[in-house]
Amino acid sequence: MSGHFVYILKCGDGSYYTGWTTDVEHRVAAHAAGRGAKYTRGRGPVELVHVEEFATKSEALSREIAIKKLSRSQKEALINGDQ
């Protein structure tokens, strides 16, 4: 897989973390090992619950920002495929 991805993790405390990467598997492993974002450290275990692929970094970053602005219920609808 090549491209730019936006992903959502569900943290062990029930919260959601949204990020972007070019390698989802590597990035999720980094979060799980405590080497990911500061937010996910100490909130493990993390579970990958949603991924979207984009052709450009710009598109992915725009989508990441849009997802971060969603309410918790809107994020859950997106994760469940209702949005």
PDB file of N, CA, C and O in Angstrom:
ATOM      1  N   MET A   1       0.839  -1.182   0.000  1.00  0.00           N
ATOM      2  CA  MET A   1       0.000   0.000   0.000  1.00  0.00           C
ATOM      3  C   MET A   1       0.883   1.245   0.000  1.00  0.00           C
ATOM      4  O   MET A   1       1.807   1.371   0.804  1.00  0.00           O
ATOM      5  N   SER A   2       0.587   2.135  -0.895  1.00  0.00           N
ATOM      6  CA  SER A   2       1.295   3.408  -0.867  1.00  0.00           C
ATOM      7  C   SER A   2       0.253   4.502  -0.881  1.00  0.00           C
ATOM      8  O   SER A   2      -0.818   4.348  -1.467  1.00  0.00           O
ATOM      9  N   GLY A   3       0.563   5.574  -0.253  1.00  0.00           N
ATOM     10  CA  GLY A   3      -0.383   6.671  -0.167  1.00  0.00           C
ATOM     11  C   GLY A   3      -0.286   7.325   1.192  1.00  0.00           C
ATOM     12  O   GLY A   3       0.684   7.153   1.929  1.00  0.00           O
ATOM     13  N   HIS A   4      -1.301   8.065   1.492  1.00  0.00           N
ATOM     14  CA  HIS A   4      -1.369   8.791   2.756  1.00  0.00           C
ATOM     15  C   HIS A   4      -2.663   8.370   3.434  1.00  0.00           C
ATOM     16  O   HIS A   4      -3.727   8.346   2.815  1.00  0.00           O
ATOM     17  N   PHE A   5      -2.556   8.039   4.712  1.00  0.00           N
ATOM     18  CA  PHE A   5      -3.677   7.465   5.429  1.00  0.00           C
ATOM     19  C   PHE A   5      -4.033   8.294   6.656  1.00  0.00           C
ATOM     20  O   PHE A   5      -3.163   8.842   7.334  1.00  0.00           O
ATOM     21  N   VAL A   6      -5.322   8.371   6.920  1.00  0.00           N
ATOM     22  CA  VAL A   6      -5.829   8.929   8.164  1.00  0.00           C
ATOM     23  C   VAL A   6      -6.400   7.744   8.923  1.00  0.00           C
ATOM     24  O   VAL A   6      -7.103   6.911   8.351  1.00  0.00           O
ATOM     25  N   TYR A   7      -6.101   7.672  10.198  1.00  0.00           N
ATOM     26  CA  TYR A   7      -6.549   6.528  10.988  1.00  0.00           C
ATOM     27  C   TYR A   7      -7.110   6.997  12.321  1.00  0.00           C
ATOM     28  O   TYR A   7      -6.784   8.077  12.813  1.00  0.00           O
ATOM     29  N   ILE A   8      -7.956   6.158  12.887  1.00  0.00           N
ATOM     30  CA  ILE A   8      -8.500   6.404  14.222  1.00  0.00           C
ATOM     31  C   ILE A   8      -8.164   5.197  15.084  1.00  0.00           C
ATOM     32  O   ILE A   8      -8.402   4.051  14.703  1.00  0.00           O
ATOM     33  N   LEU A   9      -7.609   5.479  16.246  1.00  0.00           N
ATOM     34  CA  LEU A   9      -7.326   4.448  17.240  1.00  0.00           C
ATOM     35  C   LEU A   9      -8.305   4.589  18.390  1.00  0.00           C
ATOM     36  O   LEU A   9      -8.662   5.703  18.771  1.00  0.00           O
ATOM     37  N   LYS A  10      -8.733   3.488  18.934  1.00  0.00           N
ATOM     38  CA  LYS A  10      -9.485   3.507  20.184  1.00  0.00           C
ATOM     39  C   LYS A  10      -8.498   3.147  21.276  1.00  0.00           C
ATOM     40  O   LYS A  10      -7.876   2.085  21.239  1.00  0.00           O
ATOM     41  N   CYS A  11      -8.358   4.021  22.233  1.00  0.00           N
ATOM     42  CA  CYS A  11      -7.401   3.825  23.324  1.00  0.00           C
ATOM     43  C   CYS A  11      -8.032   2.985  24.430  1.00  0.00           C
ATOM     44  O   CYS A  11      -9.252   2.834  24.497  1.00  0.00           O
ATOM     45  N   GLY A  12      -7.189   2.451  25.284  1.00  0.00           N
ATOM     46  CA  GLY A  12      -7.636   1.621  26.392  1.00  0.00           C
ATOM     47  C   GLY A  12      -8.592   2.316  27.341  1.00  0.00           C
ATOM     48  O   GLY A  12      -9.383   1.656  28.014  1.00  0.00           O
ATOM     49  N   ASP A  13      -8.532   3.651  27.408  1.00  0.00           N
ATOM     50  CA  ASP A  13      -9.439   4.396  28.286  1.00  0.00           C
ATOM     51  C   ASP A  13     -10.748   4.755  27.589  1.00  0.00           C
ATOM     52  O   ASP A  13     -11.584   5.461  28.153  1.00  0.00           O
ATOM     53  N   GLY A  14     -10.925   4.258  26.340  1.00  0.00           N
ATOM     54  CA  GLY A  14     -12.164   4.508  25.604  1.00  0.00           C
ATOM     55  C   GLY A  14     -12.139   5.740  24.730  1.00  0.00           C
ATOM     56  O   GLY A  14     -13.082   5.974  23.973  1.00  0.00           O
ATOM     57  N   SER A  15     -11.086   6.535  24.812  1.00  0.00           N
ATOM     58  CA  SER A  15     -10.994   7.737  23.985  1.00  0.00           C
ATOM     59  C   SER A  15     -10.500   7.377  22.585  1.00  0.00           C
ATOM     60  O   SER A  15     -10.006   6.274  22.351  1.00  0.00           O
ATOM     61  N   TYR A  16     -10.642   8.326  21.663  1.00  0.00           N
ATOM     62  CA  TYR A  16     -10.205   8.128  20.284  1.00  0.00           C
ATOM     63  C   TYR A  16      -9.046   9.056  19.964  1.00  0.00           C
ATOM     64  O   TYR A  16      -8.989  10.194  20.430  1.00  0.00           O
ATOM     65  N   TYR A  17      -8.119   8.542  19.154  1.00  0.00           N
ATOM     66  CA  TYR A  17      -6.996   9.335  18.673  1.00  0.00           C
ATOM     67  C   TYR A  17      -7.007   9.267  17.155  1.00  0.00           C
ATOM     68  O   TYR A  17      -7.125   8.182  16.585  1.00  0.00           O
ATOM     69  N   THR A  18      -6.885  10.412  16.495  1.00  0.00           N
ATOM     70  CA  THR A  18      -6.839  10.481  15.036  1.00  0.00           C
ATOM     71  C   THR A  18      -5.472  10.992  14.604  1.00  0.00           C
ATOM     72  O   THR A  18      -4.947  11.951  15.169  1.00  0.00           O
ATOM     73  N   GLY A  19      -4.906  10.340  13.598  1.00  0.00           N
ATOM     74  CA  GLY A  19      -3.608  10.747  13.073  1.00  0.00           C
ATOM     75  C   GLY A  19      -3.499  10.429  11.595  1.00  0.00           C
ATOM     76  O   GLY A  19      -4.429   9.888  10.996  1.00  0.00           O
ATOM     77  N   TRP A  20      -2.356  10.767  11.006  1.00  0.00           N
ATOM     78  CA  TRP A  20      -2.107  10.437   9.605  1.00  0.00           C
ATOM     79  C   TRP A  20      -0.730   9.811   9.489  1.00  0.00           C
ATOM     80  O   TRP A  20       0.136  10.034  10.334  1.00  0.00           O
ATOM     81  N   THR A  21      -0.532   9.027   8.440  1.00  0.00           N
ATOM     82  CA  THR A  21       0.729   8.337   8.230  1.00  0.00           C
ATOM     83  C   THR A  21       0.825   7.858   6.792  1.00  0.00           C
ATOM     84  O   THR A  21      -0.154   7.903   6.046  1.00  0.00           O
ATOM     85  N   THR A  22       2.007   7.401   6.407  1.00  0.00           N
ATOM     86  CA  THR A  22       2.170   6.739   5.122  1.00  0.00           C
ATOM     87  C   THR A  22       2.303   5.230   5.312  1.00  0.00           C
ATOM     88  O   THR A  22       2.334   4.486   4.332  1.00  0.00           O
ATOM     89  N   ASP A  23       2.383   4.770   6.562  1.00  0.00           N
ATOM     90  CA  ASP A  23       2.523   3.349   6.877  1.00  0.00           C
ATOM     91  C   ASP A  23       1.702   3.033   8.129  1.00  0.00           C
ATOM     92  O   ASP A  23       2.177   3.182   9.254  1.00  0.00           O
ATOM     93  N   VAL A  24       0.476   2.600   7.910  1.00  0.00           N
ATOM     94  CA  VAL A  24      -0.452   2.389   9.023  1.00  0.00           C
ATOM     95  C   VAL A  24       0.070   1.333   9.998  1.00  0.00           C
ATOM     96  O   VAL A  24       0.080   1.558  11.208  1.00  0.00           O
ATOM     97  N   GLU A  25       0.495   0.201   9.484  1.00  0.00           N
ATOM     98  CA  GLU A  25       0.952  -0.890  10.343  1.00  0.00           C
ATOM     99  C   GLU A  25       2.105  -0.449  11.258  1.00  0.00           C
ATOM    100  O   GLU A  25       2.100  -0.730  12.456  1.00  0.00           O
ATOM    101  N   HIS A  26       3.079   0.236  10.681  1.00  0.00           N
ATOM    102  CA  HIS A  26       4.233   0.716  11.452  1.00  0.00           C
ATOM    103  C   HIS A  26       3.801   1.745  12.492  1.00  0.00           C
ATOM    104  O   HIS A  26       4.280   1.720  13.626  1.00  0.00           O
ATOM    105  N   ARG A  27       2.915   2.632  12.120  1.00  0.00           N
ATOM    106  CA  ARG A  27       2.476   3.699  13.031  1.00  0.00           C
ATOM    107  C   ARG A  27       1.677   3.137  14.201  1.00  0.00           C
ATOM    108  O   ARG A  27       1.876   3.549  15.343  1.00  0.00           O
ATOM    109  N   VAL A  28       0.775   2.201  13.923  1.00  0.00           N
ATOM    110  CA  VAL A  28      -0.007   1.594  15.004  1.00  0.00           C
ATOM    111  C   VAL A  28       0.919   0.834  15.956  1.00  0.00           C
ATOM    112  O   VAL A  28       0.730   0.876  17.171  1.00  0.00           O
ATOM    113  N   ALA A  29       1.914   0.143  15.409  1.00  0.00           N
ATOM    114  CA  ALA A  29       2.882  -0.564  16.256  1.00  0.00           C
ATOM    115  C   ALA A  29       3.642   0.423  17.141  1.00  0.00           C
ATOM    116  O   ALA A  29       3.916   0.130  18.305  1.00  0.00           O
ATOM    117  N   ALA A  30       3.979   1.580  16.599  1.00  0.00           N
ATOM    118  CA  ALA A  30       4.673   2.601  17.389  1.00  0.00           C
ATOM    119  C   ALA A  30       3.789   3.089  18.538  1.00  0.00           C
ATOM    120  O   ALA A  30       4.259   3.244  19.665  1.00  0.00           O
ATOM    121  N   HIS A  31       2.511   3.330  18.249  1.00  0.00           N
ATOM    122  CA  HIS A  31       1.585   3.739  19.314  1.00  0.00           C
ATOM    123  C   HIS A  31       1.489   2.651  20.380  1.00  0.00           C
ATOM    124  O   HIS A  31       1.532   2.938  21.576  1.00  0.00           O
ATOM    125  N   ALA A  32       1.359   1.409  19.940  1.00  0.00           N
ATOM    126  CA  ALA A  32       1.209   0.291  20.871  1.00  0.00           C
ATOM    127  C   ALA A  32       2.439   0.124  21.758  1.00  0.00           C
ATOM    128  O   ALA A  32       2.335  -0.310  22.905  1.00  0.00           O
ATOM    129  N   ALA A  33       3.601   0.472  21.218  1.00  0.00           N
ATOM    130  CA  ALA A  33       4.848   0.346  21.975  1.00  0.00           C
ATOM    131  C   ALA A  33       5.157   1.575  22.827  1.00  0.00           C
ATOM    132  O   ALA A  33       6.191   1.624  23.493  1.00  0.00           O
ATOM    133  N   GLY A  34       4.270   2.565  22.810  1.00  0.00           N
ATOM    134  CA  GLY A  34       4.490   3.769  23.596  1.00  0.00           C
ATOM    135  C   GLY A  34       5.399   4.776  22.928  1.00  0.00           C
ATOM    136  O   GLY A  34       5.851   5.724  23.571  1.00  0.00           O
ATOM    137  N   ARG A  35       5.678   4.585  21.631  1.00  0.00           N
ATOM    138  CA  ARG A  35       6.545   5.507  20.897  1.00  0.00           C
ATOM    139  C   ARG A  35       5.751   6.375  19.923  1.00  0.00           C
ATOM    140  O   ARG A  35       6.334   7.084  19.103  1.00  0.00           O
ATOM    141  N   GLY A  36       4.433   6.321  20.011  1.00  0.00           N
ATOM    142  CA  GLY A  36       3.593   7.120  19.120  1.00  0.00           C
ATOM    143  C   GLY A  36       3.396   8.504  19.690  1.00  0.00           C
ATOM    144  O   GLY A  36       4.280   9.050  20.352  1.00  0.00           O
ATOM    145  N   ALA A  37       2.256   9.055  19.436  1.00  0.00           N
ATOM    146  CA  ALA A  37       1.930  10.396  19.915  1.00  0.00           C
ATOM    147  C   ALA A  37       1.890  10.443  21.441  1.00  0.00           C
ATOM    148  O   ALA A  37       1.592   9.447  22.100  1.00  0.00           O
ATOM    149  N   LYS A  38       2.188  11.593  21.976  1.00  0.00           N
ATOM    150  CA  LYS A  38       2.164  11.788  23.420  1.00  0.00           C
ATOM    151  C   LYS A  38       0.792  11.415  23.994  1.00  0.00           C
ATOM    152  O   LYS A  38       0.702  10.860  25.089  1.00  0.00           O
ATOM    153  N   TYR A  39      -0.265  11.721  23.253  1.00  0.00           N
ATOM    154  CA  TYR A  39      -1.624  11.443  23.719  1.00  0.00           C
ATOM    155  C   TYR A  39      -1.843   9.957  23.992  1.00  0.00           C
ATOM    156  O   TYR A  39      -2.496   9.602  24.973  1.00  0.00           O
ATOM    157  N   THR A  40      -1.312   9.091  23.145  1.00  0.00           N
ATOM    158  CA  THR A  40      -1.590   7.660  23.292  1.00  0.00           C
ATOM    159  C   THR A  40      -0.695   6.970  24.317  1.00  0.00           C
ATOM    160  O   THR A  40      -0.994   5.854  24.743  1.00  0.00           O
ATOM    161  N   ARG A  41       0.387   7.610  24.715  1.00  0.00           N
ATOM    162  CA  ARG A  41       1.258   7.016  25.737  1.00  0.00           C
ATOM    163  C   ARG A  41       0.497   6.914  27.048  1.00  0.00           C
ATOM    164  O   ARG A  41      -0.083   7.896  27.514  1.00  0.00           O
ATOM    165  N   GLY A  42       0.497   5.752  27.631  1.00  0.00           N
ATOM    166  CA  GLY A  42      -0.211   5.560  28.894  1.00  0.00           C
ATOM    167  C   GLY A  42      -1.701   5.352  28.735  1.00  0.00           C
ATOM    168  O   GLY A  42      -2.411   5.206  29.731  1.00  0.00           O
ATOM    169  N   ARG A  43      -2.196   5.335  27.497  1.00  0.00           N
ATOM    170  CA  ARG A  43      -3.621   5.114  27.259  1.00  0.00           C
ATOM    171  C   ARG A  43      -3.869   3.785  26.558  1.00  0.00           C
ATOM    172  O   ARG A  43      -4.971   3.527  26.073  1.00  0.00           O
ATOM    173  N   GLY A  44      -2.840   2.945  26.506  1.00  0.00           N
ATOM    174  CA  GLY A  44      -2.950   1.670  25.810  1.00  0.00           C
ATOM    175  C   GLY A  44      -3.779   0.675  26.587  1.00  0.00           C
ATOM    176  O   GLY A  44      -4.126   0.909  27.744  1.00  0.00           O
ATOM    177  N   PRO A  45      -4.093  -0.425  25.956  1.00  0.00           N
ATOM    178  CA  PRO A  45      -3.717  -0.765  24.585  1.00  0.00           C
ATOM    179  C   PRO A  45      -4.532   0.034  23.570  1.00  0.00           C
ATOM    180  O   PRO A  45      -5.625   0.515  23.870  1.00  0.00           O
ATOM    181  N   VAL A  46      -3.982   0.163  22.373  1.00  0.00           N
ATOM    182  CA  VAL A  46      -4.689   0.867  21.303  1.00  0.00           C
ATOM    183  C   VAL A  46      -5.189  -0.139  20.280  1.00  0.00           C
ATOM    184  O   VAL A  46      -4.585  -1.189  20.064  1.00  0.00           O
ATOM    185  N   GLU A  47      -6.313   0.210  19.654  1.00  0.00           N
ATOM    186  CA  GLU A  47      -6.920  -0.649  18.638  1.00  0.00           C
ATOM    187  C   GLU A  47      -7.231   0.204  17.418  1.00  0.00           C
ATOM    188  O   GLU A  47      -7.867   1.252  17.539  1.00  0.00           O
ATOM    189  N   LEU A  48      -6.792  -0.231  16.250  1.00  0.00           N
ATOM    190  CA  LEU A  48      -7.094   0.469  15.006  1.00  0.00           C
ATOM    191  C   LEU A  48      -8.557   0.214  14.663  1.00  0.00           C
ATOM    192  O   LEU A  48      -8.967  -0.935  14.495  1.00  0.00           O
ATOM    193  N   VAL A  49      -9.355   1.296  14.556  1.00  0.00           N
ATOM    194  CA  VAL A  49     -10.783   1.125  14.304  1.00  0.00           C
ATOM    195  C   VAL A  49     -11.258   1.747  12.991  1.00  0.00           C
ATOM    196  O   VAL A  49     -12.387   1.496  12.568  1.00  0.00           O
ATOM    197  N   HIS A  50     -10.413   2.556  12.338  1.00  0.00           N
ATOM    198  CA  HIS A  50     -10.834   3.196  11.088  1.00  0.00           C
ATOM    199  C   HIS A  50      -9.609   3.665  10.310  1.00  0.00           C
ATOM    200  O   HIS A  50      -8.653   4.180  10.890  1.00  0.00           O
ATOM    201  N   VAL A  51      -9.648   3.479   8.973  1.00  0.00           N
ATOM    202  CA  VAL A  51      -8.569   3.940   8.093  1.00  0.00           C
ATOM    203  C   VAL A  51      -9.180   4.476   6.806  1.00  0.00           C
ATOM    204  O   VAL A  51     -10.116   3.888   6.265  1.00  0.00           O
ATOM    205  N   GLU A  52      -8.651   5.590   6.320  1.00  0.00           N
ATOM    206  CA  GLU A  52      -9.020   6.140   5.019  1.00  0.00           C
ATOM    207  C   GLU A  52      -7.733   6.430   4.264  1.00  0.00           C
ATOM    208  O   GLU A  52      -6.753   6.874   4.862  1.00  0.00           O
ATOM    209  N   GLU A  53      -7.721   6.186   2.954  1.00  0.00           N
ATOM    210  CA  GLU A  53      -6.538   6.431   2.139  1.00  0.00           C
ATOM    211  C   GLU A  53      -6.763   7.626   1.222  1.00  0.00           C
ATOM    212  O   GLU A  53      -7.863   7.828   0.706  1.00  0.00           O
ATOM    213  N   PHE A  54      -5.704   8.419   1.024  1.00  0.00           N
ATOM    214  CA  PHE A  54      -5.745   9.599   0.168  1.00  0.00           C
ATOM    215  C   PHE A  54      -4.525   9.613  -0.745  1.00  0.00           C
ATOM    216  O   PHE A  54      -3.486   9.031  -0.430  1.00  0.00           O
ATOM    217  N   ALA A  55      -4.671  10.284  -1.874  1.00  0.00           N
ATOM    218  CA  ALA A  55      -3.590  10.344  -2.854  1.00  0.00           C
ATOM    219  C   ALA A  55      -2.480  11.299  -2.430  1.00  0.00           C
ATOM    220  O   ALA A  55      -1.317  11.090  -2.773  1.00  0.00           O
ATOM    221  N   THR A  56      -2.833  12.350  -1.682  1.00  0.00           N
ATOM    222  CA  THR A  56      -1.834  13.347  -1.305  1.00  0.00           C
ATOM    223  C   THR A  56      -1.819  13.575   0.202  1.00  0.00           C
ATOM    224  O   THR A  56      -2.803  13.328   0.900  1.00  0.00           O
ATOM    225  N   LYS A  57      -0.688  14.049   0.674  1.00  0.00           N
ATOM    226  CA  LYS A  57      -0.548  14.394   2.087  1.00  0.00           C
ATOM    227  C   LYS A  57      -1.528  15.504   2.457  1.00  0.00           C
ATOM    228  O   LYS A  57      -2.130  15.471   3.530  1.00  0.00           O
ATOM    229  N   SER A  58      -1.683  16.470   1.586  1.00  0.00           N
ATOM    230  CA  SER A  58      -2.582  17.591   1.835  1.00  0.00           C
ATOM    231  C   SER A  58      -4.018  17.120   2.075  1.00  0.00           C
ATOM    232  O   SER A  58      -4.687  17.593   2.993  1.00  0.00           O
ATOM    233  N   GLU A  59      -4.483  16.190   1.245  1.00  0.00           N
ATOM    234  CA  GLU A  59      -5.835  15.655   1.417  1.00  0.00           C
ATOM    235  C   GLU A  59      -5.965  14.928   2.752  1.00  0.00           C
ATOM    236  O   GLU A  59      -6.960  15.080   3.460  1.00  0.00           O
ATOM    237  N   ALA A  60      -4.957  14.144   3.082  1.00  0.00           N
ATOM    238  CA  ALA A  60      -4.979  13.395   4.336  1.00  0.00           C
ATOM    239  C   ALA A  60      -4.985  14.327   5.546  1.00  0.00           C
ATOM    240  O   ALA A  60      -5.734  14.107   6.498  1.00  0.00           O
ATOM    241  N   LEU A  61      -4.162  15.351   5.509  1.00  0.00           N
ATOM    242  CA  LEU A  61      -4.109  16.292   6.632  1.00  0.00           C
ATOM    243  C   LEU A  61      -5.416  17.053   6.784  1.00  0.00           C
ATOM    244  O   LEU A  61      -5.863  17.305   7.902  1.00  0.00           O
ATOM    245  N   SER A  62      -6.026  17.417   5.674  1.00  0.00           N
ATOM    246  CA  SER A  62      -7.324  18.103   5.725  1.00  0.00           C
ATOM    247  C   SER A  62      -8.379  17.207   6.356  1.00  0.00           C
ATOM    248  O   SER A  62      -9.184  17.658   7.171  1.00  0.00           O
ATOM    249  N   ARG A  63      -8.370  15.932   5.972  1.00  0.00           N
ATOM    250  CA  ARG A  63      -9.337  14.991   6.530  1.00  0.00           C
ATOM    251  C   ARG A  63      -9.068  14.741   8.014  1.00  0.00           C
ATOM    252  O   ARG A  63     -10.007  14.621   8.801  1.00  0.00           O
ATOM    253  N   GLU A  64      -7.802  14.661   8.399  1.00  0.00           N
ATOM    254  CA  GLU A  64      -7.456  14.486   9.813  1.00  0.00           C
ATOM    255  C   GLU A  64      -8.040  15.631  10.643  1.00  0.00           C
ATOM    256  O   GLU A  64      -8.630  15.402  11.699  1.00  0.00           O
ATOM    257  N   ILE A  65      -7.875  16.835  10.170  1.00  0.00           N
ATOM    258  CA  ILE A  65      -8.404  18.002  10.886  1.00  0.00           C
ATOM    259  C   ILE A  65      -9.924  17.926  10.978  1.00  0.00           C
ATOM    260  O   ILE A  65     -10.503  18.207  12.028  1.00  0.00           O
ATOM    261  N   ALA A  66     -10.567  17.545   9.875  1.00  0.00           N
ATOM    262  CA  ALA A  66     -12.036  17.450   9.864  1.00  0.00           C
ATOM    263  C   ALA A  66     -12.521  16.400  10.864  1.00  0.00           C
ATOM    264  O   ALA A  66     -13.498  16.629  11.577  1.00  0.00           O
ATOM    265  N   ILE A  67     -11.845  15.256  10.919  1.00  0.00           N
ATOM    266  CA  ILE A  67     -12.247  14.203  11.855  1.00  0.00           C
ATOM    267  C   ILE A  67     -12.034  14.655  13.294  1.00  0.00           C
ATOM    268  O   ILE A  67     -12.863  14.375  14.159  1.00  0.00           O
ATOM    269  N   LYS A  68     -10.937  15.347  13.556  1.00  0.00           N
ATOM    270  CA  LYS A  68     -10.671  15.819  14.913  1.00  0.00           C
ATOM    271  C   LYS A  68     -11.730  16.800  15.405  1.00  0.00           C
ATOM    272  O   LYS A  68     -11.932  16.939  16.612  1.00  0.00           O
ATOM    273  N   LYS A  69     -12.405  17.478  14.486  1.00  0.00           N
ATOM    274  CA  LYS A  69     -13.458  18.425  14.856  1.00  0.00           C
ATOM    275  C   LYS A  69     -14.806  17.749  15.120  1.00  0.00           C
ATOM    276  O   LYS A  69     -15.726  18.382  15.639  1.00  0.00           O
ATOM    277  N   LEU A  70     -14.923  16.470  14.765  1.00  0.00           N
ATOM    278  CA  LEU A  70     -16.175  15.752  14.976  1.00  0.00           C
ATOM    279  C   LEU A  70     -16.404  15.480  16.460  1.00  0.00           C
ATOM    280  O   LEU A  70     -15.456  15.355  17.235  1.00  0.00           O
ATOM    281  N   SER A  71     -17.665  15.391  16.838  1.00  0.00           N
ATOM    282  CA  SER A  71     -17.995  14.996  18.204  1.00  0.00           C
ATOM    283  C   SER A  71     -17.729  13.495  18.362  1.00  0.00           C
ATOM    284  O   SER A  71     -17.533  12.783  17.378  1.00  0.00           O
ATOM    285  N   ARG A  72     -17.727  13.041  19.583  1.00  0.00           N
ATOM    286  CA  ARG A  72     -17.517  11.615  19.842  1.00  0.00           C
ATOM    287  C   ARG A  72     -18.567  10.773  19.123  1.00  0.00           C
ATOM    288  O   ARG A  72     -18.233   9.753  18.520  1.00  0.00           O
ATOM    289  N   SER A  73     -19.822  11.185  19.181  1.00  0.00           N
ATOM    290  CA  SER A  73     -20.876  10.401  18.528  1.00  0.00           C
ATOM    291  C   SER A  73     -20.707  10.408  17.009  1.00  0.00           C
ATOM    292  O   SER A  73     -20.995   9.406  16.355  1.00  0.00           O
ATOM    293  N   GLN A  74     -20.248  11.514  16.443  1.00  0.00           N
ATOM    294  CA  GLN A  74     -19.996  11.564  15.009  1.00  0.00           C
ATOM    295  C   GLN A  74     -18.823  10.658  14.623  1.00  0.00           C
ATOM    296  O   GLN A  74     -18.860  10.000  13.583  1.00  0.00           O
ATOM    297  N   LYS A  75     -17.786  10.625  15.461  1.00  0.00           N
ATOM    298  CA  LYS A  75     -16.663   9.718  15.212  1.00  0.00           C
ATOM    299  C   LYS A  75     -17.117   8.272  15.264  1.00  0.00           C
ATOM    300  O   LYS A  75     -16.707   7.460  14.434  1.00  0.00           O
ATOM    301  N   GLU A  76     -17.962   7.941  16.237  1.00  0.00           N
ATOM    302  CA  GLU A  76     -18.453   6.582  16.346  1.00  0.00           C
ATOM    303  C   GLU A  76     -19.311   6.200  15.139  1.00  0.00           C
ATOM    304  O   GLU A  76     -19.261   5.059  14.681  1.00  0.00           O
ATOM    305  N   ALA A  77     -20.101   7.151  14.618  1.00  0.00           N
ATOM    306  CA  ALA A  77     -20.889   6.899  13.405  1.00  0.00           C
ATOM    307  C   ALA A  77     -19.957   6.640  12.216  1.00  0.00           C
ATOM    308  O   ALA A  77     -20.219   5.748  11.408  1.00  0.00           O
ATOM    309  N   LEU A  78     -18.886   7.406  12.108  1.00  0.00           N
ATOM    310  CA  LEU A  78     -17.897   7.213  11.035  1.00  0.00           C
ATOM    311  C   LEU A  78     -17.257   5.832  11.156  1.00  0.00           C
ATOM    312  O   LEU A  78     -17.145   5.111  10.165  1.00  0.00           O
ATOM    313  N   ILE A  79     -16.846   5.470  12.342  1.00  0.00           N
ATOM    314  CA  ILE A  79     -16.220   4.171  12.593  1.00  0.00           C
ATOM    315  C   ILE A  79     -17.171   3.037  12.229  1.00  0.00           C
ATOM    316  O   ILE A  79     -16.752   2.025  11.666  1.00  0.00           O
ATOM    317  N   ASN A  80     -18.443   3.205  12.548  1.00  0.00           N
ATOM    318  CA  ASN A  80     -19.448   2.173  12.285  1.00  0.00           C
ATOM    319  C   ASN A  80     -19.961   2.184  10.844  1.00  0.00           C
ATOM    320  O   ASN A  80     -20.808   1.370  10.475  1.00  0.00           O
ATOM    321  N   GLY A  81     -19.446   3.109  10.035  1.00  0.00           N
ATOM    322  CA  GLY A  81     -19.860   3.174   8.647  1.00  0.00           C
ATOM    323  C   GLY A  81     -21.182   3.868   8.423  1.00  0.00           C
ATOM    324  O   GLY A  81     -21.779   3.728   7.356  1.00  0.00           O
ATOM    325  N   ASP A  82     -21.653   4.611   9.402  1.00  0.00           N
ATOM    326  CA  ASP A  82     -22.937   5.304   9.290  1.00  0.00           C
ATOM    327  C   ASP A  82     -22.801   6.703   8.704  1.00  0.00           C
ATOM    328  O   ASP A  82     -23.802   7.399   8.534  1.00  0.00           O
ATOM    329  N   GLN A  83     -21.583   7.123   8.395  1.00  0.00           N
ATOM    330  CA  GLN A  83     -21.362   8.484   7.918  1.00  0.00           C
ATOM    331  C   GLN A  83     -20.634   8.491   6.616  1.00  0.00           C
ATOM    332  O   GLN A  83     -20.362   9.558   6.067  1.00  0.00           O
TER     333      GLN A  83
END
